[in-house]
């Protein structure tokens, strides 16, 4: 059974602090914006879910 939620830790592209994201693995590809839990700036996130149920997250700032 594939987990529907995955927890990922990524560095904020603005402040560099490591933040924790909860990824919904029931959707294969997603693109959304989430604010950094530390500096509150908007992070552009691209999430893909692999066939084994694991997820990959790419984070970027607005100016990238």
Buried (B, 14 or more C-beta within 10 A) or exposed (E): EEEEEBEBEBEBBBEEEEBEBEBEBEEEEBEEEEEBEEEEEEBBBEBBBEEEEBBEBEBEEEEE
